[in-house]
Amino acid sequence: MACDSNEVQYPASESSNSLAGDMDKEMEPWTDRFTPFPETTFPESSGTLVTLPSILVGVICGIMVNGSNIYLGLKTGWTSSANLLGSVVGFAIFKNCSPATFGPHQNNIVQTIATASAGLSSTFISAIPATYQLGLLDTPSKDLLHILLLTVAGGYFGLLSVVPLRKFFIEKKSAQDLNLVFPSSTVTALTIRAMHSVASSASTAVKQLRVTIWAFAAAGTLRILSPLATGVLWEWHVFTWARAANLFPDVAMAAESWGWFIEWTPAMIGSGMLVDMNIAASFFAGSVLAW
């Protein structure tokens, strides 16, 4: 699949608009989260919806999110979904490569594959660590077959349960009765609709993808260099500094002995950007209770 940057050209006045502003303007009439979107004219999708490139991009996005979810999940018990990442990355790649054939349906296929691939990490931060804590497994090298079978069983359990759950929550509108808005899925649908409704979305999505790559590189560089200057780039022992300055010495020593310090980890900073104050307060309260 060859990419030709000359295939997609946008007027200068349109390319200056941001995706966020276009999304707000486009979504303004739609206020009921339990009703379909208003009718919008999209370019007709042509060709096969499920293609090998879309599968590869979705799987790669899922692998990346799996790695971050295992790291973050084992530290905090919190994971993120790959649907929004898959939708933006898929749009940024395929809209410039095949603008005439890539529509919202293909975009949805990419994010669906990414989300399904990223779901495998849940087992590795819950059931499998628990079995090792209970002494039911020996070592990962010896238990490879057990772990593989457990992962496969979890995948088939999801496939078997998704149909009745969809009928209950979506078709019978139980989600509407329970006011379950599915925030990540709703945001993904809004994003896909907005990106395919605005002429400047392709260039904007590419810019957002470029920013994401730079942020990933910066976070990796910080983590690699942090052991060289732990007290500056990674851990700030503010209570030790307070004790050295003779500020509340007893309280500062007690807090330091309890292990309270500031850790500049990109995973925690990035996760905090994705949640609101209520969720952050809930996680903080749970951490204090667990401690």
NORFEN-V648632 format. One record per run of one state. SS is the DSSP state (h for helix, s for strand, l for the rest). FROM is the first residue (numbers start at 1). TO is the last residue. If there is no record, write none. Layout:
SS | FROM | TO
SS | FROM | TO
This chain:
l | 1 | 4
h | 5 | 7
l | 8 | 11
h | 12 | 15
l | 16 | 18
h | 19 | 27
l | 28 | 51
h | 52 | 76
l | 77 | 82
h | 83 | 97
l | 98 | 103
h | 104 | 118
l | 119 | 120
h | 121 | 124
l | 125 | 126
h | 127 | 133
l | 134 | 143
h | 144 | 171
l | 172 | 173
h | 174 | 178
l | 179 | 182
h | 183 | 197
l | 198 | 200
h | 201 | 234
s | 235 | 236
l | 237 | 237
h | 238 | 244
l | 245 | 248
h | 249 | 257
l | 258 | 261
s | 262 | 263
l | 264 | 265
h | 266 | 274
l | 275 | 276
h | 277 | 290
l | 291 | 291
